[in-house]
Amino acid sequence: MSTPTNGTIFDFAAIGVGPFNLGLAALTEPVEGLNGVFLEQRDSFDWHPGMMLEPAHLQVPFMADLVTMADPTSPYSFLNFLKQTGRLYRFYIRENFYPLRAEFNQYCQWVAGQLPSVRFGTAVQEVAYDDGVYRLSVSGPDGPEVLSARRLVLGTGTSAFVPAAAQGILAAAAAGTGGVAFHNADYLARKAELQQQRSITILGSGQSAAEIYYELLQEADAYGYQLNWVTRSGRFFPLEYTKLTLEMTSPEYVDYFHGLPPGQRDHLNKTQKNLYKGINSDLIDAIYDLLYTRSLSGMVDTQLLTHSTLTAAEWDPAAGTHRLHLEHGEQGTSYTLDSEAVVLATGYGYREPAFLAGVQDRIARDGSGRFAVDRNYGTGVEPGEIFVQNAELHTHGFVTPDLGMGAYRNSCIIREMAGREVYPVERTIAFQQFGAPPSVPGVQPDPAAGNVTVEVPA
């Protein structure tokens, strides 16, 4: 690898600029003695542009912005964005804590435009490690360059997940040899084309699937298409958002989850999807109300199919439709569904970036080959060497992608990099205890049963 183009050695290089690393950029900007650079291959900040449906809003309140939960006085807060853009009173009168998704995107763009440490249009090609320093070969607006940094913060985000059973029809569609099939990340760009088809099937049961189904259902009569919504889940379940459940988005629960055996953590991640992958309950009600209203003039040309896992799919050019092979999980019954268009609202998954190939020996891994992420979000062979953003679901639990925990995670990362607590890091916020309580008056261990007996005064 070539010599760095200048003598600067950054304290850290953050790769990928989504909301989490952008929050880190905003929080480190005023910190003396911590010099970082943020690298993003896209030309500008644009958060899930394919899902900027007009009424769509965040599932977390405005305080879950880039900085507020770490520093409520930060000039990069959402409220200051509203003030500086002349919209604070309108937001106040709206009386809704949940920003529109497009509004949050505008806010992030506003923040990014003020931070000189953020470099857009800069792709990381290769990373090497030499004598305590990472060397990053990048390609940016001014051509190739080599940057040096003592630490890495990986915030490359997640990418669209496509089930193996659907990869063939997506590949055929992309090659022009199939029908209309795409991931929901491309929904808005493909919506006009989608609505020219005679039948549309949405696969998935999360918020994105629900938003697309609701929008397409509203316009189904105008375009005359038949609409299906298919999920492998047992129901179209709501996001659980009660207050004691919200306490699980807390430092204490992260402590508890991180301390569990890996197998138990994996089991919990499979059973806790309603805590972070469900649908807003108001949207579920709106879908039902629309179906009810449309049913007054006859049955709606739509199907909602649960317990149905896609096992195979192919494009039939003669019939001009996709044939979807589905397995009903409870009945054990196989059936097929024909649909001209298919939208895969099948979520996102973490994919390790290729540029890490040259520093594999600097990455700590677990028995399954995944990042072995410590409690403070580090995954380097040395503590505080490499940090991850939104790549620790298997070690830190369902709060990993939660915007509301982003400022907390960044406070922890900044503490590790700076060697001091720049932003107070909360340790105890919950009323409840997630593990067995310690020995305290009135609480006695039961040696025979291995559990805890609580003595309640008469």
N, C-alpha and C positions, 0 to 999 in steps of 0.2 A: 504494500500500500504506500502511496506517495506521502510526502511530508505535508503537514498541515499548512494551509495557505496563509496563516498568520500565527502569531505566537500566543494567541488567547487560548487558555484552557478554561472552559466553562465548568462551574461547579456541577452542573447537570445538563443533560440534553433530554428533552421530552419529545417523544416521537408520536405523532398523531395529535390532532387538535379537535377533539369533540368537546362536549360540555365539561367532562372531568378534567382534562388537561388544560382547557381554557380557564377553568376555575383555579387551577394551580398557577397559571400564568398571572391571573389577577391578584391572587393572594401573595405571590412572591415578588410582585412588582415593587412594593414599598420596602421590602426586607433588605436591610443593609447586610453586606457580606455574603449574599447568596445570588450568584450570577448564573442565570439559566438561559437556554435557547429552546424555542418550541418550533418544531418542524412539521409541516403539513403539506402533503402532495397536491391536494386540491387548491384551486386558485383563490378560494374564499371559503368562509364558514357557511355551511348550508346543512342543516340538521334534518335528515329524513325528508328531502324535498318531495318525494313521491307520495307522501302521506299528509301533505298540508291541506287537508280537507277544511273547508271554511269554518264549520262549527267545532272542529276538534280542539280539545283542550288538554292540558296536562292532567295527570292523575294525582299530582301533589300540589300543595299550595305554593303561592308566590315566594314564600320564605325559603323554599327549596331551590333558590337560585344558585348562582355560581359561588357566592361569598357570604351571604347573610348569616348562616348558621355558624360560621367561623368568626366573622367580623361584621356585626350589624352596622358599623360606621363606615364601611368601605364605600368609596365613590363608585364602585362597580356593581352596586346592588340593583336589583330589579326596580325597586322604588325610585332610586335616583335616575334610572333610565326613563321611567315614566315622567319624572319631574323635568328632566332635561329635554324631553321630546314633547312636552306640553300635554301629556295625557294622564297625569296623576289624578285629577278630579274626575275624569270620565271613568277611570278604573274604580275610584272610590264610590261613585254613584252606581256603578254596575253591581256592587255588593256581591261579588263572586271572587273567592280566594284563588280560583284556578285559572291561570293565564291561558289564553288561546295558544295552541301550538305554534301558529305562525307568529304570534306576538313574542313568544319565548325565543324563537329563531331570530327575530329582529333584535331582541335584547342581546343575544349572544354575538350577533354581528356588530352591534354597537360597542360592546366590550372589546372584541377582537380588534376593531379599528383604532383603539387607543393604546394598544400594547406593542411597543417596539420589539419586544422579545419574540413575538410570533411571526414566523416566516411562512407565508403561503406559497404555493407553487414550488415547493422544495421536497423532492423525493429522496428518501434514504435508500441507497443502492446496496451498501455493504457496511458492516460494522466489524472492527477488529479490536483487540485488546493488547496493549503494549505497556509494560512497566507501570501499572496502576492507572492508565489512562485509556479511555475508549476513543478510537479513531473512526469517525463516521464519514464515509464517502457519500456525498450528496450531489444531486443535480438540481439546480435552481435557476431562477431568472437570469443570473449572471454566468451560467455554465457550471461545470464541475468544480467541486470544492471539497476540502477535507476539514472537518471540524473536530475539535478535541474536547472531551468532557470526562470528569471523574466518575460520574454516575449516569445511569439511564433511567428514564421513567417511560414505561411502555403504555401508551394510550391509543393504540391503533384501532381499538374498538372491535365490534363484532361485525360479521358479514352475513348476508342473507343465507339462511339454511334451506336447503332443498332436500326432501326425503329421497332416498335412493330410488324408490318406486316411481318418482316423478322426473328424475334427471333426464330420461330419454325424451320425453315430450318437450322439455325445455330446450334441450339440445337441438331437436328437430325444428322447433319454432325459431330459435336463433339462427339456424342455418337456412331458413326459408323453405324447408321441406315438410313442415308440419302446420299445425293450426295456431290459434292465438292462445299462448300459454306463457305466463310470466309470474315472477315473485311480486308480492304487493309493494315492494320498494319502488317499482316502476308504475304503480297504479295510475297516478294522475297523468303521466306522459302517455299512457296507453288507454285511458278511459274512453275517449271518442271511438277508437277502433273497437274496444271491447263491446260497446253498446250497439254496434252494428251486427252483432252475432245473435242468432236465434235462441241460444241457451248459454247460460253462464253458471259455472260452479265455483264456489269459494271453498277452499280447504283450510281449516284452522278454526280455533275457538277463542282466540284472544281479542284484545281491544281493536287491533287493526282489522281483523276479519269482521268484527261487529260493525265498525264504522263503514267499511266498504259495503257490507250487506245492506245496512240501513240506507245509505245513499243510493245504491242501485235499486233498492225496493221502492224508494220514493219516485224514481223515474221509470219504473218498469212499464207502466201503462203507456207512457208516451212513446217508448221505443218498441214495446211488444215482445220483449224477450222473456224466456222462462228462467227462473232464478233458483239455484240450489245453494244450501249452506251445509257443509259436511264437516263433522268433527269426530275424532277418535275418542274424545272425552265422553263421559256418561251424561253430561248435560252442558248447556251453555252457562257456565258458572260465573257468578259475580266476583269481582275483586273484593276480598274481605278487608274492610276498612274501619273496623270498630276500634275504639281507643285503646283497649288493653292489647289488642293485636298490634296496633301501631307501636306499642312499647317494644315490640320485637325489633323495630328499626332503632336499635340503641347500642351503645358500647357494651353494655352488659350481655346482650344476646350474642353479639359478635364474639365476646370473650367465651361465652358458654359454647357456642357452635364450634369455634376454632379448637376448643379443648376436647371435643369428641373424637372418637376413633374415626379414621377415614371412611370405613364402611357405613358407620352410622350417619355420617355427614351426607354421603351419597344417597342413602335411603331417605333422609329428610328432604333433600332437594327434589326427589321424585314425588314426595307427598305434600309439598308446600306450594304447589303451583298457584293455588287460589290466593296466595299472599302477594304474588307479584305478576301473575300472568292472566288474571281474570279480566272480566269486562265491567266497566262502570255500571252500577246498578240502574242509574237513570237512563242509560242508553238501552239496557235490556228492556226496561219498561216502555221506552219510546218505540222500540221495535214491535213489541207486543201490541201496543196501542195502534200503531199503523196497520199491522196485520188485521186487527179487529175492525178498524174503520173500513179497510178495503174489502173485508169479507161481507159487509152489508150489501154490496152489489154483486155478490157471488164469490166463490172460492178463489183465493189468490193463486196464481200460477207459480207456486214456489214450494220447495221442500226443505225441511230442516231435519237433518239426519244425524243422530248421535251414535256413539259406540262403534263408529265406522272407520276402520283403518285402511288406508290406501295400500294395496299389496302390489299392484302393477298398473301401468297405463300405457296406451299406445294411440297413435293417430291413425284413423282410417280414412285415407284420401278418397276412397270411393263414396263413403257416406258423408264425408266432410265433418266428422265429429271425432272427439276423443272418447275412447272407451276406458272408463275408470273401473278397476276391479277392487271391490271393497269387501272387507271381512267384518261382520258384526261381532264385537268382542264378547258380548254376553250370550248370544244365541249360538255362536260358532257357525253362523251361516254366511256363505259367500253370495255376493250379488254384483251386478254391474250397473253402471250409470253412464249414459251417453251425454256428452256436452260439447258444444262447439268451442267454447272458451273455458279456460281454467285459470283461476287466480290462486296462487299459493301464498296464503297468509300464514306461513309455517315458521315464522320467527327468525331469530338470528343466533349465531353461535360464534364462539371465539375461534379464530384461526391464527396459529402462530406465524408471525411474519417471516418471510424468507430471508430477510437481511440478518437474522440472528444466527444463521448457519456458521458464521465465523467465530462466534463467541459461545458455543454450546458448553464449553468447559467452565464458563463463568456462571452458569444457570443451575440452581438447585432444583432437583426433581424428586417426585414421590415414586412409590413403587409402580405406579401406572404410567409413568413418563410425563405426568403433568407438572406444571410449576409447583414447587413446594413453597408456598407463600407463607411467610411467617406472620405473626400477629400484627406487625407494623407494616404490612404490605410489601415486604422485601422478598425477592426470590433469587438473590445472588448467592454465590458460595460464601461471600463475606457479607455480614450484616450492613445494610445501608448502601449496597452497591448497585442493585437493580430493583426498581419498584414497578408494580403493575397497577393499572386502572381498569376495572371491569374485566379482569381475567382471573378472578379468585372466587368464583361461585362455589367451587368444590371445597374451599378452605374457610370461607367467611360467610357463606350462606346466601339466602335470597335477597339480602339487602345490597348485594354487590352492584346491581344495575340501578339501584334506587337513587334518583337525583337528590333526594333529601339527605342522603348519607355522603354525598360527594365532598362537601366542605369538611366534614369530619375526617374522612380518609385523607384529604389533602392536608389538614392540620397535623395529622400523624406523620405523613411523609415529610412535611416541612420541619417538624420537630427532629426527625431522624437526620435530615440533611444538614440542618443548622446547628444541631447539637444543643438546642435549647427550645423551650416551649414558646414559640412566637405567638401562636394563638392558643388560648386555653383549650385543652383537650378534655372534654367531658368524660367522666369515668362512671358516674352513677346518675341515671335520670329516671329509671323505671321504679314503679311502686312494687312490682312483682319480682320474685326470684325465679330464675330459670333452672338452677340446679338445686341439689339437696342443700338445705340451709346448714350453716356451721353450728357447732355446739354452742347453744345459748340457753339461758334459763327458760325452762318450759319445753325445750326441744331435746329429746333424748334418742340416740341411735338405738335401734332394735337389733342386737347382734344376730339373733336367730333368723330374722327375716331379711336383714340387710337393708331395711328401710328406716324411715324416721317416724317416730311417734310424737305428736304434739299434745302436750297436756294443757287443756283449756280449763281455766278456773271456773268453779261452779258459780 
